[in-house]
Amino acid sequence: MNIAVLGAGAWGTALAAQAAGRHRVMLWGRDAAHLAQVAASGRNERYLPGIALPASLEYEADIDRCLQPAGTDGLVVVATPMASLREMLQRVPPGARVVWLCKGFEAGTGLLGHEVAQALRPGAASGVLSGPSFAEEVARGQPTALVAASFDAALGEAMVQAFHSDALRVYTSADPVGVEVGGAVKNVLAIATGLCDGLAAAGSPGAPGLNARAALITRGLAEMTRLGVAMGARADTFMGLSGLGDLVLTATGHLSRNRKVGLLLAEGLPLARILAELGHVAEGVYSAATVCRRAADLGIEMPIAQAVVAVLEGRLTPPEAVARLMAREARPEQEG
């Protein structure tokens, strides 16, 4: 299979490298100088330091030439941040099969990836590859499981053919709505757990600890599920890889950028400085307000996500956000 990967960041490079041993894979990056450096050295030191890339991986700085070999029977993989998904979809030729890796809501429109694709490419085969996955581990060939979601069953199977291997297990799903809601909301919830863990590390009296982290993850999963079902997703999707699985990884893993944002906010660092020093996109920062807006439009209550937004916007300090969540009135667990 011919595969074009658009985006030479950590995740795009890792997935391209993982597939290059079995397929012809061409990697495109917006920064031509960086891409040339990667091609010359066989390493993407900016995003995946110390990891050798397979010699079979090809590189192309011209996006149209990169897309050409994929044709209509190959696969185009958009591996850019969510902010560039619309632009990339507009560059993909009609008839090409396209999937994306980004997780989040589009700024301004508040749309998920499948909604953007439906608006730009109605009727075309498209899908999302998601699940609990740090790019560094995928690039190193460490065991990982993902979910390939599409309304088009044939495209789901094509994603399995492209990426399923001894180190990467790929399941299929016919619920891209649920898979994308899980991928977007878990980033916001990971900021919340980072805030919790950061306050715990400070060790002040009454600070949250592991009990609070468990509660945040569990109640966050409930928030995610309520929003997803209201948007048309299946409830059981959120007990799978792109829901509970991705939430646990992103909320607890030391490689999580979104959790790192929460940790640093709990230390008192300003958000602008955190983002400047992070070096990678933390999608939860950009998706949090949109998550809450879409929830409000649907009449869905998401107190954890709302607390994260209040901290990001400087309306609450991390201790105040935790206190506000704990002060909510008691109710039956299934009611939120």
Secondary structure, DSSP 4 states (H G I P E B T S, - for coil): -EEEEE--SHHHHHHHHHHTTTSEEEEE-S-HHHHHHHHHHTB-TTTSTT-BPPTT-EE-S-HHHHHGGGTTTSEEEE-S-GGGHHHHHHHSPTT--EEE---SPPTTT---HHHHHHHHSTT--EEEEESS--HHHHHTT--EEEEEE-S-HHHHHHHHHHH--SSEEEEEES-HHHHHHHHHHHHHHHHHHHHHHHHHHHT-TT---HHHHHHHHHHHHHHHHHHHHHTT--GGGGGSIIIIIHHHHHHH-TT-HHHHHHHHHHTT--HHHHHHHH-S--HHHHHHHHHHHHHHHTT---HHHHHHHHHHTTSS-HHHHHHHHHTSPP--GGG-
